[in-house]
């Protein structure tokens, strides 16, 4: 059932295609003029993988659901490949990234390998601290899940109509504890109530929806973007 699926999908609160990683002006770097790059393995049916940058393995045996720490790189063009762990082929992902200075990126492996739909997608991450608020973004990477709205009990929508391989913008909320609702997109039908969600000021969050409806593995994967 649609409501049952959505209830499994989201804990709280677009992905960009690799071909269009538009840089955000408020993407903050930790040092100098470097670029930051991290990798997320979000393909439910893919094995553990190795990640290659310009022909060298930079991450070994990355399991499903893992999100790496940031790698610091010089700005420029990089060839990024993903292979099964310990193997040099097949290259299930083979793409080129243009990394800009003072910008942080998350590259996510999404889709189903078994359906020949494993694709790299890029997020440009917001790493600016804001001492008065928390920032939260929602990313939908569940390949067989419908679009959802995330809102508050008063009926307001915080993030609306987010579909597969899409993402919300960062939303700012005052630090505190919130009761949130996950609703089927475009409706007021509450599929899931999520009480007592704690958000800390000065912390930026990305919430990935991962897993599949068919396998009953839908869940949320929260990560901190400015650690």
C-alpha positions as CSV (number, residue, x, y, z in Angstrom):
1,X,0.0,0.0,0.0
2,X,1.2,3.5,-0.8
3,X,0.8,4.8,2.8
4,X,2.6,1.8,4.2
5,X,5.5,2.3,1.8
6,X,5.8,6.0,2.7
7,X,5.7,5.2,6.5
8,X,8.7,3.1,6.0
9,X,10.4,5.6,3.7
10,X,11.3,8.7,5.7
11,X,12.4,9.4,9.3
12,X,12.4,13.2,9.0
13,X,12.0,16.1,6.8
14,X,17.3,16.8,-5.5
15,X,19.7,15.1,-6.1
16,X,21.5,16.6,-9.2
17,X,22.6,14.4,-12.1
18,X,26.3,14.1,-12.4
19,X,26.2,16.1,-15.6
20,X,24.9,19.2,-13.8
21,X,26.6,19.7,-10.4
22,X,25.7,23.3,-10.0
23,X,27.9,24.9,-7.3
24,X,26.2,26.6,-4.4
25,X,27.6,29.9,-3.1
26,X,27.3,28.8,0.5
27,X,29.3,25.6,0.2
28,X,32.0,26.1,2.8
29,X,35.4,24.5,2.8
30,X,37.5,23.5,5.7
31,X,40.9,24.8,4.3
32,X,42.5,26.7,1.5
33,X,41.2,26.5,-2.0
34,X,40.7,22.7,-2.0
35,X,37.6,20.8,-3.1
36,X,36.0,18.2,-0.8
37,X,34.6,14.9,-2.1
38,X,32.8,12.1,-0.3
39,X,31.1,9.0,-1.6
40,X,27.8,7.4,-0.6
41,X,27.0,3.8,-1.5
42,X,23.2,3.8,-1.8
43,X,22.5,1.1,-4.4
44,X,20.5,-1.6,-2.5
45,X,21.5,-4.5,-4.7
46,X,25.1,-3.6,-5.4
47,X,28.0,-5.4,-3.6
48,X,30.7,-3.6,-1.6
49,X,32.7,-1.5,-3.9
50,X,36.1,0.2,-4.5
51,X,36.2,3.8,-5.5
52,X,38.9,4.9,-8.0
53,X,40.0,8.5,-8.7
54,X,42.2,9.0,-11.7
55,X,43.2,5.4,-11.8
56,X,44.0,4.9,-8.1
57,X,41.9,3.3,-5.4
58,X,41.0,5.9,-2.8
59,X,38.3,3.9,-0.9
60,X,38.3,0.2,-0.4
61,X,35.5,-2.3,0.2
62,X,32.8,0.4,0.8
63,X,29.5,-1.4,1.9
64,X,26.0,-0.5,1.1
65,X,24.7,2.4,3.3
66,X,28.2,3.7,3.9
67,X,29.0,7.4,3.5
68,X,32.7,8.2,3.5
69,X,34.6,11.0,5.1
70,X,35.5,13.9,2.9
71,X,38.6,13.6,0.7
72,X,40.5,16.8,0.1
73,X,41.4,17.4,-3.6
74,X,42.8,20.1,-5.7
75,X,40.2,21.7,-8.0
76,X,40.0,20.3,-11.5
77,X,38.7,17.4,-13.6
78,X,38.7,13.9,-12.1
79,X,37.9,10.5,-13.5
80,X,35.8,8.6,-10.9
81,X,35.1,4.9,-11.3
82,X,33.4,2.3,-9.1
83,X,34.1,-1.4,-9.3
84,X,33.2,-4.4,-7.2
85,X,35.5,-4.6,-4.2
86,X,38.9,-6.1,-5.0
87,X,38.2,-6.1,-8.8
88,X,39.2,-3.9,-11.7
89,X,36.1,-4.6,-13.7
90,X,33.3,-4.2,-14.4
91,X,33.3,-0.5,-13.9
92,X,29.7,-0.1,-12.7
93,X,30.2,3.7,-12.7
94,X,32.6,5.5,-14.9
95,X,32.3,9.3,-15.0
96,X,34.1,12.6,-14.9
97,X,33.7,15.2,-12.2
98,X,34.6,18.9,-12.4
99,X,35.5,19.9,-8.9
100,X,35.5,23.6,-8.0
101,X,37.6,25.2,-5.3
102,X,36.0,25.8,-1.9
103,X,33.1,23.5,-2.7
104,X,32.1,20.2,-1.1
105,X,30.5,17.4,-3.0
106,X,28.8,14.1,-2.2
107,X,28.7,11.5,-5.0
108,X,26.1,8.9,-4.5
109,X,25.7,5.6,-6.3
110,X,22.0,5.1,-6.7
111,X,19.5,2.9,-8.5
112,X,19.5,-0.9,-9.0
113,X,22.5,-2.8,-10.5
114,X,20.2,-5.7,-11.4
115,X,18.1,-3.4,-13.6
116,X,21.1,-1.7,-15.2
117,X,20.1,1.5,-13.6
118,X,23.1,2.2,-11.4
119,X,24.0,5.9,-11.8
120,X,26.2,8.4,-10.1
121,X,24.6,11.5,-8.7
122,X,26.1,14.6,-7.1
123,X,25.1,16.8,-4.2
124,X,26.8,20.1,-3.5
125,X,26.9,20.2,0.3
126,X,26.3,23.2,2.5
127,X,29.0,23.3,5.2
128,X,28.4,26.8,6.6
129,X,27.6,26.8,10.3
130,X,24.7,28.9,11.5
131,X,24.8,29.1,15.3
132,X,21.1,30.1,15.6
133,X,19.6,27.4,13.4
134,X,19.9,23.8,12.1
135,X,19.8,23.2,8.3
136,X,18.2,20.1,6.9
137,X,17.9,18.7,3.4
138,X,16.0,15.6,2.2
139,X,17.3,13.3,-0.6
140,X,15.2,10.6,-2.2
141,X,17.3,7.6,-3.4
142,X,14.8,4.8,-3.0
143,X,14.2,3.5,-6.6
144,X,10.7,2.2,-6.3
145,X,9.2,4.6,-3.8
146,X,6.7,7.4,-4.7
147,X,7.1,11.1,-4.0
148,X,6.5,12.4,-0.4
149,X,5.9,15.6,1.5
150,X,7.4,16.2,4.9
151,X,5.7,18.7,7.2
152,X,4.5,19.7,10.6
153,X,1.3,18.8,12.4
154,X,-0.2,22.2,11.6
155,X,-0.4,21.1,8.0
156,X,2.5,23.1,6.7
157,X,4.9,21.5,4.3
158,X,8.7,21.7,5.0
159,X,9.7,19.7,2.0
160,X,7.2,19.0,-0.8
161,X,6.9,16.5,-3.5
162,X,10.3,15.0,-3.4
163,X,10.7,12.0,-5.9
164,X,13.4,9.5,-6.7
165,X,16.7,11.1,-7.5
166,X,15.4,14.4,-6.3
167,X,16.3,16.6,-3.3
168,X,15.0,19.5,-1.3
169,X,16.9,22.6,-0.7
170,X,18.3,23.1,2.8
171,X,15.6,24.3,5.2
172,X,16.5,26.3,8.3
173,X,14.8,25.5,11.5
174,X,15.5,26.9,15.0
175,X,17.2,24.4,17.2
176,X,14.8,22.3,19.2
177,X,12.6,19.3,19.2
178,X,9.9,18.8,16.5
179,X,7.0,16.5,15.8
180,X,7.1,15.8,12.1
181,X,4.7,14.1,9.7
182,X,5.4,12.2,6.5
183,X,2.6,12.5,4.0
184,X,1.9,11.1,0.6
185,X,2.8,13.9,-1.8
186,X,0.0,16.3,-2.4
187,X,-2.3,14.9,0.3
188,X,-3.0,15.6,4.0
189,X,-3.0,11.9,4.7
190,X,-0.4,11.3,7.5
191,X,1.5,8.1,6.7
192,X,4.0,8.5,9.6
193,X,4.2,10.6,12.7
194,X,7.8,11.2,13.9
195,X,7.7,12.8,17.3
196,X,10.6,14.4,19.3
197,X,13.0,15.0,16.4
198,X,16.0,16.9,17.9
199,X,17.9,19.4,15.7
200,X,21.0,21.1,17.0
201,X,22.0,24.6,16.1
202,X,25.1,25.0,13.9
203,X,24.6,21.5,12.4
204,X,23.7,20.8,8.8
205,X,21.9,17.5,8.1
206,X,21.2,15.4,4.9
207,X,18.6,12.7,5.3
208,X,18.8,10.0,2.6
209,X,15.8,7.8,1.9
210,X,17.3,4.4,1.0
211,X,16.3,0.8,0.3
212,X,13.4,-0.6,-1.7
213,X,9.7,-1.0,-1.3
214,X,9.7,-4.5,-2.8
215,X,12.3,-5.8,-0.3
216,X,10.8,-4.0,2.7
217,X,14.1,-2.3,3.4
218,X,13.1,1.4,3.1
219,X,14.5,3.6,5.8
220,X,16.3,6.8,6.4
221,X,20.1,7.4,6.5
222,X,21.0,10.7,8.2
223,X,24.4,12.2,7.9
224,X,26.0,15.4,9.1
225,X,27.3,17.7,6.3
226,X,29.5,20.1,8.3
227,X,31.4,17.8,10.6
